[in-house]
Structures are given as C-alpha cells and as structure tokens.
Amino acid sequence: DKWKDKLYYLNKEGELYEINTSTPGYFMLSGKNEHHISNEVTGISAFNGTVFLSGNVGIGSTISGVIKKAIISSNPLSWKTVVLTESLNGTNSGIGFVKTDPEGQKIFFGITARTQSGEQVSGSGESSLTANIYSIQTNSDSTYLTDVSTIISPFIYAKGIKKSNDIGWDYKGNLFGLDISGNGYPDEINLLKKGNHYGFPWKIGVLPNPETDVNPPALTLIDPLSNIGPHADFIGGFYNIPVTDASLNGVMATTISPYAETQAIEFDFSRKMGGFYADKGFLLFKGDNPLHAPYEGDSTMGALSMVIMDGENGNLSIQTIIKGFQSPVDMEIVDNQIFLIEGSTGKLWKVTFPERRYDAPKLKNTITIDGLADESEWNKAPWAPLDYLWMDLVSANQNTPPAPADFSGRYKALWKDTKIYILAEITDDVDDGNKYGDYPLNKYADHDCLEVFIDPDMSGGPHERSNQAFALHISTQNFTIDLRGDGVTSWSPDPARVFYGIVNSKVVRKGTLNTWEVELTLYNRYFDELQSDNSEALVTLTSGSM
C-alpha cells in the first residue's frame, strides 16, 4: 500500500500478514477462516488502507471467482464481497489476480479461460465471462457476474487473455498485462487498452492457434509485444519449429519463451530507482523448464529480469539480472526495492537497487538572475527531464502525458553555501501566467508557475501549515507563494502568503519557451515568513547533504 507505506504478505494458506520493511518482523492480520476464500487465494492488492483479496471458492466444475476487501484499521478485519461470479464450469478457470489502479479508483482482475485452447468441451467452450480482464470501482459491493453479455460488458476492460497472472502500470500510465499460453506456446506481454481483443482462443502470439475448433469471428485481434532479447526469447517447439534463440538468429519472440511461467510484472512507477534501472519494468519467472532458458540454460530456479521498453517501435528487451530463486510467485516494488516471495519455501527476499538522484555541481563563481542563463557555470550542470505527470485534471486523457509541443520541460541545478540555483526550460503553447499588476494570491496555483518542493533540513515533515518543508509557487511575475507556517489549520482567512526574501527569480518567454532562472535561499523549519531576519534558520549546504 504505497499510500500508507505498508507491505502485506499473503501465504498459500490464505493467511494475511503485515511486514515491517525496515527491520525484520511481521504480524498476522487475518486467516482463511475469516475471509472464507476456501479454495485458493490468488492475489492481493492494497490502496489507502483497504486490502483486496482475490481467489476461488468451490470444487471441481462448481468453482466461482471471488474478490473481497477489508479496511485494515478494523479489528478484527471485516471482510466484504466485492465481486462474485457464477459457477465458471471448468476446473481451469477462476480469478487469477487482483490489482488496484494507481489512483485507487478501480480494481482490475482477470478471469482465466476454462479450456486449454478454446475447444469445445462436453458441448461447451469458453463463456462470455472467461478469458477477460475486468475493472470495477473500488467502492463496489456484492457485484455478481454471470454469463450474460449485457451484465458483464460494462466491466470488461480487455478480451482474449487466456491466463493473466498480473498487470502493471509504467510511470507514463501505460498498462501492460501477462498472458500465460501453456501447451508449449510462448507467454505474452500485451499493451492493454480498453476494448481491445488480444487473440485467445484464435491466436497464440502472432500465429493462428492450431488446436482450437472454434471459428473466429470478424474481430481485430491485437498482437503481443515483441521481445528483441537477449533473454527469455527462445522460440519453437510448436508448428514443428525447432527450438532456437530468437535474438541470436536475427528474429524476435512474441513475447516470452514457452514454459517460462511468468509470474509477475512490475514497473518503477514511483520513479525511485536510479542508474540503469530507472523507469524500467521487471518480470518474475518461476523457471521450471529448459525450453525457455531466460537465464542462459539454468532451468531449475526462477529469475528476476529487467524489461526495457522501446516506446517508438512497440518492442521490448528482457535482460535477466538475478537468478536462483526457489519457484518465485510474486513481487512488489517499494521505492527502490523489490520484495519477492518464493512459493516453495515461503521466503521473502528484498532486492535493493540504486536510488534515483541528481548530482548538482558546486557553483564556483556567480550567477546573475536575469533569465538569460548565459554564464558558463550552467554548462557544468547536467539536464534532467521534467517528465513525471503528477496530476491530470482532464479525465479523458487517462493520465497520458501531454504532447511535447503542448508541454515539456527540463531543469538543471547548482549550489553554493546557503543557496540552490535552478535553471528550468518549459515549453508551453499557452501563456497562462499572472500578468503585471495582478494580485499575487489570486488563483496562484491555477496559473502557470514553477513549483519547487524542498525539505532543506530533510526533516520529513509536511509543508502545509508548517515550514518543515516548502512547496514554493514561483509566479511569472516573480512572486513566491506558499501556505503560512503557523500551524493554523483553518482555511479562513486564506493561509496563502507571499514569501519575501527566500527566492530571487526571473522568467523570460520567447515564443512558447519559458526560461526560469531561480536563486533559492535555504531555511530550516524555524523559518518565519513574517520576520525580516531569518539568519538563524539558514541551512548551509555541503557536498551530499541533500
């Protein structure tokens, strides 16, 4: 639960635990006898204090899928049914995973196919319920899904997914999903979009399914992503195609070697990983067949691999980074760490990656704050992109970053003594900044501004009604605005104030390019915006101090 900074662990017996991630320790929150998912628990997700469990109840051909939720603060946990399906009429079918979207508005889940290849089984093949991925509001209760198209169609997100173990969002908001083909066919990674059909049972990868006896309808079937290697890209073993390493033979696999049993997919969504791992995706392979060999032939242990996306061409590269896990089944990214569960041993592993950081050079000479940025000192600082979408107020965009001509930006920074210097270049096709003579506090957060979030003494405290940290809105008229730091919680009178003496700034607009040059003086939590002298609250920087 990224909002509550909690990590939960669900074992194969259906027992739910809370894990202490800083020091070894855990305690049980709930057992199977409390949530009553009696057959198998297949997934867990949490958002803002609410935990969701997916699983299946019943036996044999009477299995039904179920999703339940509970608020963690309740003691004992009180479980409510969110989703229940009618009998799925097949021993292979069931709900395979559950996951909340990044905003916590919906839960996504997949219902597995009940046949191997969509073939007719005892007069019945797939139903309209199966081989789909669904989404439903997190505040839903007791939604009953039946094999009636008019009932389930509002909840279907994507069709033609045989068996999805997991889905994941990258930092740009793209949704990717796994599809486990089985029968010696390659596993898939699909770029999931609402309303698309991804082929099952009529296609396996990009090829027709030779085993189905169901005639395909007139549908547009979306191909999976292609894997350019170097790992998990074995092809062959079906259609009498010899087994070969695709990337060594100048071809691409779609997407993952057969029998890889891909268990989980996660992304550096919060963008806390650094170095080569920044913004990447990660795959978890169970690893129990030599055909897929994602880690160069060792078929007895699972592997953690990195996924590098090629956004321009829609391809990806899979590179194994760690091998030797005992049948791993799931993972979760917390900041710059991956927590990974072994299915055969129950062990929980923590893998730590480099942290994302920006290395600002120390200023040796002086900078004139004029918006021209013509000093040679700026050439010593590296550019960093402003490409993380913090908030999207246009719901139709589905959290899609704007086109570069609409908005794009980059920044660099220097430091010296008690000051940080920031140079930002923002391309914006609309000039919506405050104009000369405007009242500085009038809708200051709605107009174009450069907002700097900073915690100079790294106290970890809040910036609202407190000066333990700052969220400084620097307007186009060079006023700096934040909420007052007096601790008062009332919104009347307006808590916004102009902070004088903390920022010196200048912005120059040429065409659609805005160049911001900023000198920011650093203060600790004892800064008082109403006092003229805050010298005792100054923070002096040293190398590596922030």
QUIZI-V330143 format. One record per backbone hydrogen bond with DSSP energy under -0.5 kcal/mol. NH is the residue of the N-H (numbers start at 1). CO is the residue of the C=O. E is the energy in kcal/mol with one decimal. If there is no record, write none. Layout:
nh:co:e
NH:CO:E
NH:CO:E
This chain:
nh:co:e
5:1:-1.1
6:1:-1.9
7:19:-0.7
9:17:-2.6
11:9:-0.5
11:15:-2.1
14:11:-2.1
16:30:-3.0
17:9:-2.9
18:27:-2.6
19:7:-3.1
20:25:-2.6
21:19:-0.7
27:18:-1.6
29:16:-3.6
30:16:-1.5
34:31:-1.6
35:31:-1.6
36:32:-2.5
38:36:-1.3
39:56:-1.2
40:56:-1.4
42:40:-0.6
42:54:-2.1
43:54:-1.4
45:52:-2.0
47:50:-2.6
50:47:-1.7
51:70:-2.6
52:45:-3.7
53:68:-2.8
54:43:-2.1
55:66:-2.1
56:40:-2.2
57:64:-2.6
62:59:-2.3
63:60:-0.8
64:57:-2.7
66:55:-2.6
67:83:-2.4
68:53:-2.5
69:80:-2.4
70:51:-1.9
72:49:-2.8
72:70:-0.6
74:71:-1.6
77:29:-0.5
79:77:-0.7
80:69:-2.7
82:67:-3.2
83:67:-1.6
84:143:-2.3
85:65:-2.4
86:145:-2.2
88:63:-3.2
89:61:-0.7
93:90:-0.8
96:94:-0.5
96:110:-2.5
97:110:-0.5
99:108:-2.2
101:106:-2.5
104:101:-1.8
107:136:-2.9
108:99:-3.6
109:134:-2.0
110:97:-0.8
111:132:-2.4
112:94:-3.0
112:110:-0.6
113:162:-3.0
121:124:-1.6
122:120:-0.5
124:121:-1.8
130:127:-0.7
131:111:-1.4
132:111:-1.1
133:158:-2.8
134:109:-3.5
135:155:-2.6
136:107:-2.1
138:105:-2.2
140:137:-1.7
142:81:-3.2
143:82:-2.7
144:142:-0.6
145:84:-2.4
145:143:-0.6
148:146:-2.5
151:148:-1.4
152:148:-1.9
153:149:-2.4
155:152:-1.8
156:152:-0.9
156:153:-0.6
157:133:-3.1
158:133:-1.8
159:196:-2.4
160:131:-1.0
161:131:-1.8
162:160:-0.6
165:163:-0.6
168:176:-2.5
170:174:-2.1
173:170:-2.0
175:192:-0.5
176:168:-2.9
176:174:-0.5
177:190:-2.4
178:166:-2.3
179:188:-1.9
180:163:-3.3
181:179:-0.8
185:182:-2.3
187:256:-1.1
187:257:-0.5
188:179:-2.8
190:177:-2.8
192:175:-2.2
192:190:-1.0
195:157:-2.8
196:193:-2.0
197:220:-0.6
198:159:-2.6
200:160:-1.8
202:199:-1.9
203:199:-1.4
204:207:-3.0
207:204:-1.9
209:202:-2.2
210:208:-0.7
212:209:-0.6
219:217:-1.7
221:219:-0.7
222:197:-3.1
222:220:-0.5
225:189:-2.7
226:314:-0.7
227:253:-3.6
228:226:-0.6
228:316:-2.7
231:318:-2.2
235:244:-2.6
237:241:-3.4
241:238:-2.4
244:235:-2.3
246:233:-2.1
246:244:-0.8
248:245:-0.5
249:245:-0.6
249:246:-1.5
250:247:-0.7
251:246:-2.3
253:227:-1.9
256:187:-2.7
257:232:-1.4
259:185:-0.6
260:257:-1.3
263:284:-3.4
264:284:-1.0
266:282:-2.2
268:280:-2.3
269:267:-2.7
271:268:-0.9
274:354:-3.1
277:274:-1.4
278:275:-1.4
280:277:-1.7
281:307:-2.3
282:266:-3.1
283:305:-2.5
284:264:-1.9
285:303:-2.9
286:260:-0.7
286:261:-1.9
287:260:-1.3
288:259:-0.7
292:289:-1.0
293:289:-0.8
296:293:-1.2
298:295:-0.8
299:297:-1.0
302:325:-3.1
303:285:-1.4
304:322:-2.9
305:283:-2.7
305:303:-0.5
306:319:-3.4
307:281:-3.2
308:306:-0.5
308:317:-2.8
309:307:-0.6
310:315:-3.0
311:309:-0.7
314:310:-1.9
315:310:-1.0
316:226:-2.2
317:308:-2.2
319:306:-2.5
319:317:-0.5
321:304:-2.5
322:304:-1.9
324:302:-1.6
325:302:-1.5
327:325:-1.2
329:341:-2.3
330:341:-0.9
332:339:-2.1
334:332:-0.5
334:337:-2.9
337:334:-1.8
338:351:-2.7
339:332:-3.0
339:337:-0.5
340:349:-2.5
341:330:-2.5
342:347:-2.6
343:327:-2.6
343:341:-0.5
344:326:-1.1
346:342:-1.8
349:340:-3.4
349:347:-0.5
351:338:-2.9
352:350:-0.5
353:336:-2.9
356:272:-2.1
360:358:-0.9
361:413:-0.6
363:415:-3.5
369:367:-0.6
370:368:-1.5
378:375:-1.2
379:376:-1.2
380:377:-1.5
381:378:-1.2
384:411:-2.4
386:409:-2.5
387:385:-0.8
389:387:-0.6
390:388:-1.0
393:391:-0.5
395:393:-0.8
397:394:-1.9
398:395:-1.5
401:399:-0.5
406:403:-1.3
407:403:-2.5
408:427:-1.6
410:425:-1.7
411:384:-2.6
412:423:-2.0
414:421:-2.3
415:361:-1.4
416:419:-2.4
419:416:-2.3
420:520:-2.5
421:414:-2.8
422:518:-2.3
423:412:-2.5
424:516:-2.4
425:410:-2.4
426:424:-0.5
426:514:-3.0
427:408:-3.0
427:425:-0.5
428:426:-0.6
428:512:-2.8
429:406:-1.2
432:430:-1.0
434:448:-0.5
438:435:-2.3
442:439:-1.8
443:441:-0.8
444:441:-0.8
446:443:-1.2
447:443:-1.2
448:432:-1.4
450:474:-2.4
451:449:-0.6
452:450:-0.5
452:472:-2.4
453:451:-0.6
454:452:-0.5
454:470:-2.4
458:455:-2.1
466:463:-0.9
468:462:-0.7
469:462:-0.7
470:454:-2.8
472:452:-2.6
473:471:-0.6
473:481:-3.0
474:450:-2.6
474:472:-0.8
475:473:-0.7
475:479:-2.9
476:448:-0.6
478:475:-1.9
481:473:-2.2
482:497:-1.9
484:495:-2.8
487:465:-0.7
497:482:-2.6
499:480:-3.3
499:497:-0.5
500:498:-0.8
504:519:-2.5
506:517:-1.8
508:515:-2.2
510:508:-0.5
510:513:-2.7
513:510:-2.1
514:426:-3.3
514:512:-0.6
515:508:-2.8
515:513:-0.5
516:424:-3.2
516:514:-0.6
517:506:-2.5
518:422:-2.7
519:504:-3.0
520:420:-3.2
520:518:-0.5
521:502:-2.7
521:519:-0.5
522:418:-2.8
524:537:-2.6
527:524:-1.8
531:528:-1.8
534:532:-0.6
537:534:-1.8
538:535:-1.3
539:522:-2.1
540:538:-0.5
541:417:-3.4
541:539:-0.6
545:542:-2.1
